[in-house]
Amino acid sequence: MRVKIYKKKRQVKVERTHCRNGHPRNADNAYVDSKGSQDCRECRREADRRYKERKRQTGTS
């Protein structure tokens, strides 16, 4: 992890190189939603798969 320190606002911003699940954070693996927040494509794909599996098990569309 690289750390940038902004003295003017006295806050520390961390540039993350990997997501919380260990996938690399780069332009190829970044997903930006309509609100501007970023997600890891791999994590997003896994979450979508789990969501679809839950919906299929409950029988709702």
N, C-alpha and C positions, 0 to 999 in steps of 0.2 A: 504494500500500500504506500502510495506517495501522499505526503501531507503538504498542503499549501497553507500558509498562515497569512491572513489578512490583518494587518496591524490597525488599519483605519477603523474597521468594525469590531476588532478584537474577537474574531471568531476563527475557528479552524475548519477548513474545508478539506475533506478527504476525497481524493480521486481514487475511486475503486477500480481495480483491474479485473476483478472477478465478482460475479453475483454471489448471493449468500449460499447458493448450492454448489459453488465452485466452477461454474461455467465462465469462460473468458468474456469480458465486456469489451466489445469492439464494434465497429460500424456494421459488420456483417451479422452480428448476433443481437443487435439492438432493435427493439420494437418500441415505437412512440405512439401512444394512443391519442385520441382526439383532444384530451385535456392537456397533453404535453408531457405526461409522466412516462418514464422509460422503464421497460421491462426486458428481461432476457428472453429471447425467442425460445430457447430450449425449455425454460421454466414455464413460459406461457403455453407451449405445446403440451407439456405434461399436465398443467392445470386444466386445460381444455379437455384433454383425454379423460381425466378424473371426473370432470363435470358431466361429460356426455355419458360416461359409464353410470353415474348416479341417476341421471335422468332415465336411462334405459332400464335400470333396475326398478325404478318406481313406476314406470309405465306412462309417464306424462310426456307430452310433446313440447 
